[in-house]
Amino acid sequence: MNPKVDHYFAVGCGRCPLGGTPDCKVHNWTDVLKQLRSILLDCGLTEEVKWGVPCYTVDGKNVILISALKESSVMSFFKGSLMKDPYDILEKPGENSRVGRQLSFTNLEKVIELETTLKDYIKEAIKIEKAGLKVEKDDTLDYPIELQQKLDEDPALNAAFEALTPGRKRGYVIYFSGAKQSKTRTSRVEKYIPKILAGKGFHDR
């Protein structure tokens, strides 16, 4: 058990002003998240904290993360689209999400009820990562490397960007790619991260 995850349960991810306060979303789902943590550790994954939330890895590669949302807690599979999902329980984080899949929980009883199934899904996700399987990239948009790096670094941002409508994604890609220097492209991406996380397009207010 990684003590950094204990810190997450105590104060949250720190990505919003509610971190460290009683209103932090983590406190709404502490019992659920702790049970998910126990199940993940029981499957032999390495526990880390990335992007402010608990992340579970194998051989240094990201496999699963758990986090608190406003309406639920979630277990997110980085390569969920490659999983078989025999019980049809995996969800797309957003309508246009291509790679990631998640499971949402609003009570501890559901986690306990699905524990055996969850372990089967987790083991499949580990097997996919160990096999080096990759999801084919959508070549309809040529993401600038600066954007792709940010998406690779932050699953929450990646999920938000993939959830945008094709037109909104295209608008961002065109704007980010329009800068000649990498430094400028990086600056543009960072400036618009809050809007992307809010589900807004480049021209939206």
N, C-alpha and C positions, 0 to 999 in steps of 0.2 A: 504494500500500500504506500502510495506516494504522499508525503505530508503536504505537498502543494495542493492536492485535491481536498484535503481537510480544510485548507485555507479557502478554497473555492466554496465549500459548503458554508463556511462561516461568513464570508463577505461578498460572494458572488464573483462574476467575471471581471468586473471593473470597467466594462465598456459603456456604461451609462451612468448618469448621476445618482441612480438608486443604489449603486454598489456600496456595501458597508452599512446600509440602512435597513430597518425592519421591512421596508417596502420592496426590497430586492426580490425578483421573481424566484430565485433559487429557494427561498424560504417557503414558497408555496408547494414545492415538490420535493423537499428534502428526503422524506421517507422513500419515495419512488426512486429518486436518483441514487440513494445509498443501496437500495436493493439491486438496481441495475449494475452498480459498481461491483457489488459482491459477485454477481453472475459473471460479469466480464473477467474479473480476476480469477474466478474458478476455471475459466477456459484457458488460462495460461498467457494472457496478453500482458504486455508491459504498460504500466500506467504512467502517463505524463500529463502535463497541462500545456495546451497549445491554443492560441487565440483566446486565452482566458478561461477555457473550459476543459474538463477531463477528456483526454484523448488516449485511445488504446492502440498500441502498435505491435507489429511483429517484425523482427529483423530490421528495426528502424523505419518501417513503412507504416503510414497511417492506415488503420482499418476501420475503426469505429470511434465516434465521440458521443458523449451524452451532454445534454444542455437543458436549460429551463426556458420555456417560452411563456408568453402571457397566459395562454389558454391550456397549456399542457407541458409535460416534459417529453423529451424525445431521445431516442437512440438512433443515430444516423450512421449509415453504412456508406463509406466513400465510393465503393464500386457496386452499389446495390443493384444497378441495372443488369449486372452480370449474374445475379443470383436467381435461382430457380423459383423461389417463392411459392412452394406447393400449397400453402394455406391462403394465398392471396391477401396477405396482410401488410405488405410493404406499400408505402405511399411516396408519391413524388413531393419533394419540398415545395415545388412550384409547378405550374401547368407545363412549362417548357423545360423542366429539369431533364437532363439527358443521362447523367451518371449517378448521382446520389439518390438514395432511397432512405426512408425513415419509418420508425414505428412511434406512435404517439401514445402516451399514457396519462390518465387523469386520476388514477387511484392505485394504491399499492396492491390491492387484491388482484387486479388484472395482471400485474407483473408476476405475482406468485403463481397464478393460474397458468401462465404461458412459459414458465421457467424452462421446461424441457424443450419446448419449441424454440425459445430464444437461444438456447445453447446450440441447437442444431443449426440455426441460422448463423450464429457467430462462428461456429466451426467451418461452415461453408465459406464465409467471408475470409477467414484465415487461409483456407485452402486456395482460394482465388488469388490472394496476395502472394502466397508462397510460390504459386505457379507462374507468377509474373504476368497474369492476364491483364490486358488493357482494353479500354473502351475506345472504339473508333471515333476519331474526332470529326465533328461536323465541319466540313470544308467550305460551307456556303459563306462563312464569314472568316476572314483572316485576322485573327486577334493580334494586335501588336504585342511583342514579347513583354512589355512593361505591364500590360493589363493581365496577360496570362500568368505572370509571376505573382501578381496580387491575388488572383483567383486561386492559384495553387496553394498560396500561403494561408488563405482564410476561407474555410468551408462555408461560413455564414455569408460571406460576400459572394462566393461562387454560386451558392444556392439562390441568392437574391438576384444576381445577374442573369442566371439561366431562367429565372422565373419571369423576367421581363418579356414583353411582347417582341416578336422578331423586329418590328420597326424601331422600337426603343433601343434594342441591342445594336442594331445597325447604326443608329444615330450616334451612339457612344463610340463605336468602333471607328467610324469615319472621323469623328472629332479627335479622338486620341491619336489616330494614325496620321492626322494632318500635320502634326508637329515634326519638324526635321530632326531635332535633337532628342536623344533618349531622356535627358534630364527634364526636358519640357513635357515629354509624353508621360513620364512618371508623375510630374507635378499635376498634370491634368487629371490623371486617374485618381490620385489621392484627393484632389479637390472635390471630385464628384462621388466619392465613396458614400457619404451620408445620403445622397439622393438615390443611389442605387439600392442601398439598404432599406430605404423608404419605399422602394418599388416605383420610383418616378423616372421618367425619361429625361433626356438632356434638355428638352425645351419645357418640361413641366415645371410648375411653380408649387 
